[in-house]
Amino acid sequence: MYAVVNTGGKQYKVREGEILRVEKIAGEIGSPVSFDKVLMFSDGETVSIGTPVLDDVKVSGHIIEQGKAKKIIVFKYKKRKRYRRKQGHRQQFTAVKIDNIKN
């Protein structure tokens, strides 16, 4: 059984018991999270596709970590013009453990 959910402008395929790293969601560690924008649901035999979302399917879980990803370096450079800009960035994320998919 799996579902495709939309959160943070991205789509994720989730299963029960899976740990998912998504864009930062406000909340404390251990607090429940519900994903209402379910785009697709499959129970192994039938597949339901929403237009655009499925109203009767809910995906719920809880937050297990709030953190920052590894640093990436943004380096801009123009040859022969003495133009260089170096900037680092660490994206914030939330790790969510999927508890159940209700149909």
GIBEL-V543607 format. One line per field, one symbol per residue. burial: I if it has 16 or more other C-alpha atoms within 10 Angstrom, else O. A space follows every 50 residues. Layout:
burial = ???
This chain:
burial = OIIIIIOOOOOOOIIIOOIIIIIIIOOOOOOIIOOIIIIIIOOOOOOOOO OOIIOOIIIIIIIIIIOOOOOOOOOOOOOOOOOOOOOOOOOOIIIIIIII IOO
